Amino acid sequence: MNKEELYMEDNINDENEEYVLTEWACLYLTLLDYGIDASHIPGKVGEHIVEDFMEMMEKAGYMRKGE
């Protein structure tokens, strides 16, 4: 399944279905959507970017912290 197929409504089987992604996966896919190659970001810098990104996504109401 390619990236475009992941977003197609036909692939949603259950509206109550939940997906769990790593924090890096959320950021990486967002950057890819904007055409930004993040493969060159070093580990420590990436950690700080991910922390900031996740904090802003939570504040905006797009995601919540899991238990």
PQR file with spaces between the fields and no chain letter, atoms N, CA, C, O and H, PARSE charges and radii, in Angstrom:
ATOM       1  N    MET     1       0.853   -1.175    0.000 -0.4000 1.5000
ATOM       2  CA   MET     1       0.000    0.000    0.000 -0.0000 2.0000
ATOM       3  C    MET     1       0.896    1.235    0.000  0.5500 1.7000
ATOM       4  O    MET     1       1.793    1.348    0.835 -0.5500 1.4000
ATOM       5  N    ASN     2       0.660    2.159   -0.929 -0.4000 1.5000
ATOM       6  CA   ASN     2       1.489    3.358   -0.967 -0.0000 2.0000
ATOM       7  C    ASN     2       0.884    4.465   -0.097  0.5500 1.7000
ATOM       8  O    ASN     2      -0.208    4.311    0.449 -0.5500 1.4000
ATOM       9  H    ASN     2      -0.069    2.067   -1.608  0.4000 1.0000
ATOM      10  N    LYS     3       1.601    5.570    0.021 -0.4000 1.5000
ATOM      11  CA   LYS     3       1.210    6.656    0.918 -0.0000 2.0000
ATOM      12  C    LYS     3      -0.172    7.208    0.584  0.5500 1.7000
ATOM      13  O    LYS     3      -0.960    7.482    1.489 -0.5500 1.4000
ATOM      14  H    LYS     3       2.488    5.695   -0.423  0.4000 1.0000
ATOM      15  N    GLU     4      -0.478    7.375   -0.703 -0.4000 1.5000
ATOM      16  CA   GLU     4      -1.774    7.912   -1.105 -0.0000 2.0000
ATOM      17  C    GLU     4      -2.915    6.990   -0.695  0.5500 1.7000
ATOM      18  O    GLU     4      -3.984    7.457   -0.304 -0.5500 1.4000
ATOM      19  H    GLU     4       0.162    7.153   -1.439  0.4000 1.0000
ATOM      20  N    GLU     5      -2.688    5.684   -0.784 -0.4000 1.5000
ATOM      21  CA   GLU     5      -3.729    4.725   -0.426 -0.0000 2.0000
ATOM      22  C    GLU     5      -4.043    4.750    1.070  0.5500 1.7000
ATOM      23  O    GLU     5      -5.151    4.394    1.473 -0.5500 1.4000
ATOM      24  H    GLU     5      -1.819    5.305   -1.101  0.4000 1.0000
ATOM      25  N    LEU     6      -3.085    5.164    1.891 -0.4000 1.5000
ATOM      26  CA   LEU     6      -3.312    5.235    3.329 -0.0000 2.0000
ATOM      27  C    LEU     6      -4.389    6.256    3.672  0.5500 1.7000
ATOM      28  O    LEU     6      -5.085    6.118    4.678 -0.5500 1.4000
ATOM      29  H    LEU     6      -2.185    5.453    1.563  0.4000 1.0000
ATOM      30  N    TYR     7      -4.525    7.281    2.834 -0.4000 1.5000
ATOM      31  CA   TYR     7      -5.449    8.357    3.127 -0.0000 2.0000
ATOM      32  C    TYR     7      -6.819    8.184    2.471  0.5500 1.7000
ATOM      33  O    TYR     7      -7.719    8.988    2.714 -0.5500 1.4000
ATOM      34  H    TYR     7      -3.959    7.393    2.016  0.4000 1.0000
ATOM      35  N    MET     8      -6.993    7.160    1.651 -0.4000 1.5000
ATOM      36  CA   MET     8      -8.251    6.969    0.936 -0.0000 2.0000
ATOM      37  C    MET     8      -9.347    6.499    1.888  0.5500 1.7000
ATOM      38  O    MET     8      -9.118    5.619    2.717 -0.5500 1.4000
ATOM      39  H    MET     8      -6.262    6.506    1.453  0.4000 1.0000
ATOM      40  N    GLU     9     -10.538    7.088    1.768 -0.4000 1.5000
ATOM      41  CA   GLU     9     -11.653    6.723    2.644 -0.0000 2.0000
ATOM      42  C    GLU     9     -12.043    5.259    2.495  0.5500 1.7000
ATOM      43  O    GLU     9     -12.516    4.650    3.455 -0.5500 1.4000
ATOM      44  H    GLU     9     -10.724    7.804    1.095  0.4000 1.0000
ATOM      45  N    ASP    10     -11.857    4.685    1.319 -0.4000 1.5000
ATOM      46  CA   ASP    10     -12.232    3.288    1.091 -0.0000 2.0000
ATOM      47  C    ASP    10     -11.464    2.342    2.005  0.5500 1.7000
ATOM      48  O    ASP    10     -11.916    1.225    2.258 -0.5500 1.4000
ATOM      49  H    ASP    10     -11.474    5.180    0.539  0.4000 1.0000
ATOM      50  N    ASN    11     -10.316    2.773    2.501 -0.4000 1.5000
ATOM      51  CA   ASN    11      -9.494    1.911    3.336 -0.0000 2.0000
ATOM      52  C    ASN    11      -9.858    1.993    4.817  0.5500 1.7000
ATOM      53  O    ASN    11      -9.262    1.295    5.636 -0.5500 1.4000
ATOM      54  H    ASN    11      -9.949    3.680    2.296  0.4000 1.0000
ATOM      55  N    ILE    12     -10.821    2.830    5.168 -0.4000 1.5000
ATOM      56  CA   ILE    12     -11.249    2.946    6.559 -0.0000 2.0000
ATOM      57  C    ILE    12     -12.338    1.910    6.803  0.5500 1.7000
ATOM      58  O    ILE    12     -13.433    2.009    6.251 -0.5500 1.4000
ATOM      59  H    ILE    12     -11.305    3.398    4.502  0.4000 1.0000
ATOM      60  N    ASN    13     -12.033    0.919    7.631 -0.4000 1.5000
ATOM      61  CA   ASN    13     -12.953   -0.181    7.872 -0.0000 2.0000
ATOM      62  C    ASN    13     -13.890    0.075    9.040  0.5500 1.7000
ATOM      63  O    ASN    13     -15.023   -0.405    9.036 -0.5500 1.4000
ATOM      64  H    ASN    13     -11.143    0.839    8.080  0.4000 1.0000
ATOM      65  N    ASP    14     -13.448    0.806   10.017 -0.4000 1.5000
ATOM      66  CA   ASP    14     -14.231    1.017   11.223 -0.0000 2.0000
ATOM      67  C    ASP    14     -13.954    2.423   11.727  0.5500 1.7000
ATOM      68  O    ASP    14     -12.805    2.780   11.985 -0.5500 1.4000
ATOM      69  H    ASP    14     -12.528    1.196   10.021  0.4000 1.0000
ATOM      70  N    GLU    15     -14.997    3.214   11.867 -0.4000 1.5000
ATOM      71  CA   GLU    15     -14.784    4.597   12.291 -0.0000 2.0000
ATOM      72  C    GLU    15     -14.258    4.695   13.715  0.5500 1.7000
ATOM      73  O    GLU    15     -13.751    5.746   14.106 -0.5500 1.4000
ATOM      74  H    GLU    15     -15.931    2.924   11.657  0.4000 1.0000
ATOM      75  N    ASN    16     -14.363    3.633   14.497 -0.4000 1.5000
ATOM      76  CA   ASN    16     -13.843    3.624   15.864 -0.0000 2.0000
ATOM      77  C    ASN    16     -12.424    3.068   15.937  0.5500 1.7000
ATOM      78  O    ASN    16     -11.841    2.983   17.017 -0.5500 1.4000
ATOM      79  H    ASN    16     -14.774    2.779   14.179  0.4000 1.0000
ATOM      80  N    GLU    17     -11.879    2.695   14.800 -0.4000 1.5000
ATOM      81  CA   GLU    17     -10.537    2.133   14.748 -0.0000 2.0000
ATOM      82  C    GLU    17      -9.513    3.213   15.104  0.5500 1.7000
ATOM      83  O    GLU    17      -9.624    4.351   14.649 -0.5500 1.4000
ATOM      84  H    GLU    17     -12.353    2.764   13.922  0.4000 1.0000
ATOM      85  N    GLU    18      -8.529    2.856   15.909 -0.4000 1.5000
ATOM      86  CA   GLU    18      -7.486    3.788   16.313 -0.0000 2.0000
ATOM      87  C    GLU    18      -6.133    3.304   15.827  0.5500 1.7000
ATOM      88  O    GLU    18      -5.886    2.101   15.744 -0.5500 1.4000
ATOM      89  H    GLU    18      -8.439    1.932   16.279  0.4000 1.0000
ATOM      90  N    TYR    19      -5.267    4.237   15.512 -0.4000 1.5000
ATOM      91  CA   TYR    19      -3.918    3.920   15.071 -0.0000 2.0000
ATOM      92  C    TYR    19      -2.934    4.555   16.035  0.5500 1.7000
ATOM      93  O    TYR    19      -3.172    5.655   16.532 -0.5500 1.4000
ATOM      94  H    TYR    19      -5.467    5.214   15.579  0.4000 1.0000
ATOM      95  N    VAL    20      -1.849    3.881   16.298 -0.4000 1.5000
ATOM      96  CA   VAL    20      -0.806    4.410   17.161 -0.0000 2.0000
ATOM      97  C    VAL    20       0.455    4.547   16.316  0.5500 1.7000
ATOM      98  O    VAL    20       0.951    3.577   15.744 -0.5500 1.4000
ATOM      99  H    VAL    20      -1.656    2.987   15.894  0.4000 1.0000
ATOM     100  N    LEU    21       0.959    5.775   16.251 -0.4000 1.5000
ATOM     101  CA   LEU    21       2.174    6.057   15.496 -0.0000 2.0000
ATOM     102  C    LEU    21       3.235    6.584   16.457  0.5500 1.7000
ATOM     103  O    LEU    21       2.916    7.178   17.487 -0.5500 1.4000
ATOM     104  H    LEU    21       0.556    6.564   16.715  0.4000 1.0000
ATOM     105  N    THR    22       4.481    6.362   16.113 -0.4000 1.5000
ATOM     106  CA   THR    22       5.544    6.955   16.914 -0.0000 2.0000
ATOM     107  C    THR    22       5.530    8.463   16.689  0.5500 1.7000
ATOM     108  O    THR    22       5.005    8.948   15.687 -0.5500 1.4000
ATOM     109  H    THR    22       4.740    5.879   15.276  0.4000 1.0000
ATOM     110  N    GLU    23       6.103    9.183   17.617 -0.4000 1.5000
ATOM     111  CA   GLU    23       6.175   10.635   17.474 -0.0000 2.0000
ATOM     112  C    GLU    23       6.959   11.018   16.225  0.5500 1.7000
ATOM     113  O    GLU    23       6.567   11.929   15.495 -0.5500 1.4000
ATOM     114  H    GLU    23       6.530    8.789   18.431  0.4000 1.0000
ATOM     115  N    TRP    24       8.064   10.324   15.982 -0.4000 1.5000
ATOM     116  CA   TRP    24       8.872   10.613   14.804 -0.0000 2.0000
ATOM     117  C    TRP    24       8.073   10.347   13.533  0.5500 1.7000
ATOM     118  O    TRP    24       8.175   11.116   12.577 -0.5500 1.4000
ATOM     119  H    TRP    24       8.382    9.584   16.575  0.4000 1.0000
ATOM     120  N    ALA    25       7.284    9.281   13.498 -0.4000 1.5000
ATOM     121  CA   ALA    25       6.483    8.964   12.311 -0.0000 2.0000
ATOM     122  C    ALA    25       5.497   10.088   12.018  0.5500 1.7000
ATOM     123  O    ALA    25       5.306   10.452   10.858 -0.5500 1.4000
ATOM     124  H    ALA    25       7.201    8.656   14.275  0.4000 1.0000
ATOM     125  N    CYS    26       4.870   10.640   13.044 -0.4000 1.5000
ATOM     126  CA   CYS    26       3.929   11.753   12.850 -0.0000 2.0000
ATOM     127  C    CYS    26       4.625   12.955   12.223  0.5500 1.7000
ATOM     128  O    CYS    26       4.126   13.535   11.259 -0.5500 1.4000
ATOM     129  H    CYS    26       5.025   10.345   13.987  0.4000 1.0000
ATOM     130  N    LEU    27       5.758   13.321   12.764 -0.4000 1.5000
ATOM     131  CA   LEU    27       6.503   14.461   12.233 -0.0000 2.0000
ATOM     132  C    LEU    27       7.020   14.170   10.836  0.5500 1.7000
ATOM     133  O    LEU    27       6.899   15.008    9.942 -0.5500 1.4000
ATOM     134  H    LEU    27       6.164   12.850   13.547  0.4000 1.0000
ATOM     135  N    TYR    28       7.593   12.998   10.639 -0.4000 1.5000
ATOM     136  CA   TYR    28       8.182   12.643    9.349 -0.0000 2.0000
ATOM     137  C    TYR    28       7.138   12.680    8.228  0.5500 1.7000
ATOM     138  O    TYR    28       7.404   13.214    7.151 -0.5500 1.4000
ATOM     139  H    TYR    28       7.692   12.317   11.365  0.4000 1.0000
ATOM     140  N    LEU    29       5.963   12.120    8.475 -0.4000 1.5000
ATOM     141  CA   LEU    29       4.904   12.118    7.462 -0.0000 2.0000
ATOM     142  C    LEU    29       4.387   13.527    7.187  0.5500 1.7000
ATOM     143  O    LEU    29       4.040   13.854    6.052 -0.5500 1.4000
ATOM     144  H    LEU    29       5.747   11.686    9.349  0.4000 1.0000
ATOM     145  N    THR    30       4.337   14.357    8.220 -0.4000 1.5000
ATOM     146  CA   THR    30       3.923   15.747    8.016 -0.0000 2.0000
ATOM     147  C    THR    30       4.935   16.480    7.147  0.5500 1.7000
ATOM     148  O    THR    30       4.561   17.196    6.219 -0.5500 1.4000
ATOM     149  H    THR    30       4.619   14.092    9.142  0.4000 1.0000
ATOM     150  N    LEU    31       6.207   16.303    7.446 -0.4000 1.5000
ATOM     151  CA   LEU    31       7.246   16.942    6.636 -0.0000 2.0000
ATOM     152  C    LEU    31       7.209   16.442    5.199  0.5500 1.7000
ATOM     153  O    LEU    31       7.367   17.234    4.270 -0.5500 1.4000
ATOM     154  H    LEU    31       6.511   15.722    8.200  0.4000 1.0000
ATOM     155  N    LEU    32       7.002   15.145    5.000 -0.4000 1.5000
ATOM     156  CA   LEU    32       6.897   14.598    3.646 -0.0000 2.0000
ATOM     157  C    LEU    32       5.742   15.225    2.873  0.5500 1.7000
ATOM     158  O    LEU    32       5.867   15.492    1.678 -0.5500 1.4000
ATOM     159  H    LEU    32       6.874   14.502    5.755  0.4000 1.0000
ATOM     160  N    ASP    33       4.623   15.462    3.547 -0.4000 1.5000
ATOM     161  CA   ASP    33       3.469   16.097    2.894 -0.0000 2.0000
ATOM     162  C    ASP    33       3.820   17.484    2.368  0.5500 1.7000
ATOM     163  O    ASP    33       3.239   17.947    1.386 -0.5500 1.4000
ATOM     164  H    ASP    33       4.521   15.245    4.518  0.4000 1.0000
ATOM     165  N    TYR    34       4.766   18.141    3.020 -0.4000 1.5000
ATOM     166  CA   TYR    34       5.200   19.467    2.584 -0.0000 2.0000
ATOM     167  C    TYR    34       6.447   19.414    1.692  0.5500 1.7000
ATOM     168  O    TYR    34       7.030   20.448    1.363 -0.5500 1.4000
ATOM     169  H    TYR    34       5.238   17.765    3.818  0.4000 1.0000
ATOM     170  N    GLY    35       6.843   18.211    1.311 -0.4000 1.5000
ATOM     171  CA   GLY    35       7.983   18.063    0.412 -0.0000 2.0000
ATOM     172  C    GLY    35       9.331   18.285    1.074  0.5500 1.7000
ATOM     173  O    GLY    35      10.306   18.608    0.395 -0.5500 1.4000
ATOM     174  H    GLY    35       6.370   17.371    1.578  0.4000 1.0000
ATOM     175  N    ILE    36       9.400   18.117    2.378 -0.4000 1.5000
ATOM     176  CA   ILE    36      10.646   18.342    3.118 -0.0000 2.0000
ATOM     177  C    ILE    36      11.298   17.001    3.440  0.5500 1.7000
ATOM     178  O    ILE    36      10.687   16.132    4.062 -0.5500 1.4000
ATOM     179  H    ILE    36       8.608   17.855    2.929  0.4000 1.0000
ATOM     180  N    ASP    37      12.549   16.846    3.006 -0.4000 1.5000
ATOM     181  CA   ASP    37      13.313   15.629    3.284 -0.0000 2.0000
ATOM     182  C    ASP    37      13.947   15.751    4.666  0.5500 1.7000
ATOM     183  O    ASP    37      14.799   16.611    4.889 -0.5500 1.4000
ATOM     184  H    ASP    37      13.046   17.552    2.501  0.4000 1.0000
ATOM     185  N    ALA    38      13.532   14.894    5.587 -0.4000 1.5000
ATOM     186  CA   ALA    38      14.032   14.962    6.960 -0.0000 2.0000
ATOM     187  C    ALA    38      15.082   13.901    7.254  0.5500 1.7000
ATOM     188  O    ALA    38      15.492   13.749    8.405 -0.5500 1.4000
ATOM     189  H    ALA    38      12.840   14.195    5.406  0.4000 1.0000
ATOM     190  N    SER    39      15.521   13.173    6.253 -0.4000 1.5000
ATOM     191  CA   SER    39      16.449   12.067    6.476 -0.0000 2.0000
ATOM     192  C    SER    39      17.825   12.523    6.965  0.5500 1.7000
ATOM     193  O    SER    39      18.579   11.716    7.508 -0.5500 1.4000
ATOM     194  H    SER    39      15.188   13.296    5.318  0.4000 1.0000
ATOM     195  N    HIS    40      18.161   13.780    6.785 -0.4000 1.5000
ATOM     196  CA   HIS    40      19.483   14.283    7.165 -0.0000 2.0000
ATOM     197  C    HIS    40      19.521   14.889    8.578  0.5500 1.7000
ATOM     198  O    HIS    40      20.579   15.327    9.029 -0.5500 1.4000
ATOM     199  H    HIS    40      17.549   14.436    6.343  0.4000 1.0000
ATOM     200  N    ILE    41      18.391   14.917    9.270 -0.4000 1.5000
ATOM     201  CA   ILE    41      18.336   15.541   10.598 -0.0000 2.0000
ATOM     202  C    ILE    41      19.023   14.624   11.619  0.5500 1.7000
ATOM     203  O    ILE    41      18.641   13.462   11.758 -0.5500 1.4000
ATOM     204  H    ILE    41      17.531   14.561    8.904  0.4000 1.0000
ATOM     205  N    PRO    42      20.040   15.142   12.339 -0.5600 1.5000
ATOM     206  CA   PRO    42      20.742   14.319   13.327  0.2800 2.0000
ATOM     207  C    PRO    42      19.847   13.977   14.522  0.5500 1.7000
ATOM     208  O    PRO    42      18.880   14.685   14.805 -0.5500 1.4000
ATOM     209  N    GLY    43      20.177   12.893   15.215 -0.4000 1.5000
ATOM     210  CA   GLY    43      19.371   12.360   16.300 -0.0000 2.0000
ATOM     211  C    GLY    43      18.978   13.352   17.376  0.5500 1.7000
ATOM     212  O    GLY    43      17.790   13.481   17.674 -0.5500 1.4000
ATOM     213  H    GLY    43      20.962   12.318   14.985  0.4000 1.0000
ATOM     214  N    LYS    44      19.919   14.051   17.965 -0.4000 1.5000
ATOM     215  CA   LYS    44      19.610   14.956   19.078 -0.0000 2.0000
ATOM     216  C    LYS    44      18.763   16.135   18.607  0.5500 1.7000
ATOM     217  O    LYS    44      17.823   16.534   19.295 -0.5500 1.4000
ATOM     218  H    LYS    44      20.884   13.946   17.723  0.4000 1.0000
ATOM     219  N    VAL    45      19.078   16.686   17.462 -0.4000 1.5000
ATOM     220  CA   VAL    45      18.283   17.781   16.904 -0.0000 2.0000
ATOM     221  C    VAL    45      16.872   17.276   16.591  0.5500 1.7000
ATOM     222  O    VAL    45      15.884   17.961   16.858 -0.5500 1.4000
ATOM     223  H    VAL    45      19.841   16.362   16.903  0.4000 1.0000
ATOM     224  N    GLY    46      16.792   16.075   16.025 -0.4000 1.5000
ATOM     225  CA   GLY    46      15.500   15.470   15.715 -0.0000 2.0000
ATOM     226  C    GLY    46      14.642   15.291   16.953  0.5500 1.7000
ATOM     227  O    GLY    46      13.433   15.518   16.911 -0.5500 1.4000
ATOM     228  H    GLY    46      17.594   15.519   15.809  0.4000 1.0000
ATOM     229  N    GLU    47      15.258   14.884   18.055 -0.4000 1.5000
ATOM     230  CA   GLU    47      14.517   14.710   19.314 -0.0000 2.0000
ATOM     231  C    GLU    47      13.875   16.018   19.774  0.5500 1.7000
ATOM     232  O    GLU    47      12.720   16.032   20.198 -0.5500 1.4000
ATOM     233  H    GLU    47      16.240   14.699   18.089  0.4000 1.0000
ATOM     234  N    HIS    48      14.626   17.111   19.688 -0.4000 1.5000
ATOM     235  CA   HIS    48      14.099   18.412   20.101 -0.0000 2.0000
ATOM     236  C    HIS    48      12.980   18.876   19.164  0.5500 1.7000
ATOM     237  O    HIS    48      11.975   19.424   19.616 -0.5500 1.4000
ATOM     238  H    HIS    48      15.564   17.099   19.344  0.4000 1.0000
ATOM     239  N    ILE    49      13.155   18.658   17.885 -0.4000 1.5000
ATOM     240  CA   ILE    49      12.116   19.035   16.913 -0.0000 2.0000
ATOM     241  C    ILE    49      10.849   18.235   17.170  0.5500 1.7000
ATOM     242  O    ILE    49       9.748   18.786   17.148 -0.5500 1.4000
ATOM     243  H    ILE    49      13.972   18.213   17.518  0.4000 1.0000
ATOM     244  N    VAL    50      10.999   16.943   17.412 -0.4000 1.5000
ATOM     245  CA   VAL    50       9.837   16.082   17.668 -0.0000 2.0000
ATOM     246  C    VAL    50       9.114   16.540   18.929  0.5500 1.7000
ATOM     247  O    VAL    50       7.885   16.617   18.937 -0.5500 1.4000
ATOM     248  H    VAL    50      11.893   16.496   17.430  0.4000 1.0000
ATOM     249  N    GLU    51       9.850   16.844   19.991 -0.4000 1.5000
ATOM     250  CA   GLU    51       9.228   17.312   21.235 -0.0000 2.0000
ATOM     251  C    GLU    51       8.407   18.577   20.989  0.5500 1.7000
ATOM     252  O    GLU    51       7.265   18.672   21.437 -0.5500 1.4000
ATOM     253  H    GLU    51      10.848   16.781   19.985  0.4000 1.0000
ATOM     254  N    ASP    52       8.981   19.537   20.286 -0.4000 1.5000
ATOM     255  CA   ASP    52       8.272   20.784   19.992 -0.0000 2.0000
ATOM     256  C    ASP    52       7.049   20.524   19.114  0.5500 1.7000
ATOM     257  O    ASP    52       5.976   21.073   19.362 -0.5500 1.4000
ATOM     258  H    ASP    52       9.909   19.460   19.922  0.4000 1.0000
ATOM     259  N    PHE    53       7.213   19.694   18.098 -0.4000 1.5000
ATOM     260  CA   PHE    53       6.117   19.367   17.177 -0.0000 2.0000
ATOM     261  C    PHE    53       4.963   18.706   17.919  0.5500 1.7000
ATOM     262  O    PHE    53       3.807   19.089   17.737 -0.5500 1.4000
ATOM     263  H    PHE    53       8.085   19.248   17.897  0.4000 1.0000
ATOM     264  N    MET    54       5.266   17.719   18.750 -0.4000 1.5000
ATOM     265  CA   MET    54       4.210   17.006   19.467 -0.0000 2.0000
ATOM     266  C    MET    54       3.491   17.933   20.443  0.5500 1.7000
ATOM     267  O    MET    54       2.272   17.849   20.591 -0.5500 1.4000
ATOM     268  H    MET    54       6.204   17.408   18.898  0.4000 1.0000
ATOM     269  N    GLU    55       4.221   18.799   21.096 -0.4000 1.5000
ATOM     270  CA   GLU    55       3.608   19.757   22.021 -0.0000 2.0000
ATOM     271  C    GLU    55       2.629   20.665   21.274  0.5500 1.7000
ATOM     272  O    GLU    55       1.525   20.915   21.758 -0.5500 1.4000
ATOM     273  H    GLU    55       5.212   18.868   20.976  0.4000 1.0000
ATOM     274  N    MET    56       3.022   21.152   20.115 -0.4000 1.5000
ATOM     275  CA   MET    56       2.154   22.037   19.342 -0.0000 2.0000
ATOM     276  C    MET    56       0.938   21.287   18.778  0.5500 1.7000
ATOM     277  O    MET    56      -0.159   21.843   18.726 -0.5500 1.4000
ATOM     278  H    MET    56       3.919   20.948   19.722  0.4000 1.0000
ATOM     279  N    MET    57       1.124   20.034   18.357 -0.4000 1.5000
ATOM     280  CA   MET    57      -0.002   19.247   17.842 -0.0000 2.0000
ATOM     281  C    MET    57      -1.014   18.979   18.951  0.5500 1.7000
ATOM     282  O    MET    57      -2.221   18.995   18.708 -0.5500 1.4000
ATOM     283  H    MET    57       2.014   19.582   18.399  0.4000 1.0000
ATOM     284  N    GLU    58      -0.533   18.734   20.159 -0.4000 1.5000
ATOM     285  CA   GLU    58      -1.429   18.506   21.297 -0.0000 2.0000
ATOM     286  C    GLU    58      -2.174   19.792   21.657  0.5500 1.7000
ATOM     287  O    GLU    58      -3.384   19.769   21.884 -0.5500 1.4000
ATOM     288  H    GLU    58       0.447   18.721   20.356  0.4000 1.0000
ATOM     289  N    LYS    59      -1.457   20.903   21.709 -0.4000 1.5000
ATOM     290  CA   LYS    59      -2.088   22.190   22.027 -0.0000 2.0000
ATOM     291  C    LYS    59      -3.147   22.558   20.993  0.5500 1.7000
ATOM     292  O    LYS    59      -4.166   23.162   21.330 -0.5500 1.4000
ATOM     293  H    LYS    59      -0.474   20.921   21.525  0.4000 1.0000
ATOM     294  N    ALA    60      -2.907   22.194   19.737 -0.4000 1.5000
ATOM     295  CA   ALA    60      -3.859   22.507   18.665 -0.0000 2.0000
ATOM     296  C    ALA    60      -5.043   21.557   18.651  0.5500 1.7000
ATOM     297  O    ALA    60      -6.023   21.797   17.946 -0.5500 1.4000
ATOM     298  H    ALA    60      -2.080   21.704   19.463  0.4000 1.0000
ATOM     299  N    GLY    61      -4.962   20.472   19.430 -0.4000 1.5000
ATOM     300  CA   GLY    61      -6.066   19.536   19.524 -0.0000 2.0000
ATOM     301  C    GLY    61      -6.077   18.445   18.473  0.5500 1.7000
ATOM     302  O    GLY    61      -7.081   17.749   18.320 -0.5500 1.4000
ATOM     303  H    GLY    61      -4.166   20.276   20.003  0.4000 1.0000
ATOM     304  N    TYR    62      -4.972   18.279   17.740 -0.4000 1.5000
ATOM     305  CA   TYR    62      -4.907   17.243   16.707 -0.0000 2.0000
ATOM     306  C    TYR    62      -4.607   15.864   17.264  0.5500 1.7000
ATOM     307  O    TYR    62      -4.945   14.855   16.644 -0.5500 1.4000
ATOM     308  H    TYR    62      -4.157   18.844   17.865  0.4000 1.0000
ATOM     309  N    MET    63      -3.979   15.812   18.420 -0.4000 1.5000
ATOM     310  CA   MET    63      -3.655   14.517   19.022 -0.0000 2.0000
ATOM     311  C    MET    63      -3.636   14.663   20.525  0.5500 1.7000
ATOM     312  O    MET    63      -3.631   15.763   21.076 -0.5500 1.4000
ATOM     313  H    MET    63      -3.704   16.631   18.924  0.4000 1.0000
ATOM     314  N    ARG    64      -3.625   13.506   21.167 -0.4000 1.5000
ATOM     315  CA   ARG    64      -3.552   13.505   22.623 -0.0000 2.0000
ATOM     316  C    ARG    64      -2.515   12.482   23.047  0.5500 1.7000
ATOM     317  O    ARG    64      -2.201   11.557   22.298 -0.5500 1.4000
ATOM     318  H    ARG    64      -3.629   12.611   20.719  0.4000 1.0000
ATOM     319  N    LYS    65      -1.993   12.647   24.235 -0.4000 1.5000
ATOM     320  CA   LYS    65      -1.004   11.714   24.758 -0.0000 2.0000
ATOM     321  C    LYS    65      -1.686   10.419   25.130  0.5500 1.7000
ATOM     322  O    LYS    65      -2.762   10.416   25.729 -0.5500 1.4000
ATOM     323  H    LYS    65      -2.248   13.399   24.844  0.4000 1.0000
ATOM     324  N    GLY    66      -1.049    9.312   24.769 -0.4000 1.5000
ATOM     325  CA   GLY    66      -1.569    7.992   25.126 -0.0000 2.0000
ATOM     326  C    GLY    66      -1.236    7.659   26.565  0.5500 1.7000
ATOM     327  O    GLY    66      -0.427    8.322   27.214 -0.5500 1.4000
ATOM     328  H    GLY    66      -0.175    9.315   24.283  0.4000 1.0000
ATOM     329  N    GLU    67      -1.871    6.636   27.032 -0.4000 1.5000
ATOM     330  CA   GLU    67      -1.639    6.219   28.410 -0.0000 2.0000
ATOM     331  C    GLU    67      -0.725    5.043   28.476  0.5500 1.7000
ATOM     332  O    GLU    67      -0.420    4.558   29.566 -0.5500 1.4000
ATOM     333  H    GLU    67      -2.528    6.097   26.505  0.4000 1.0000
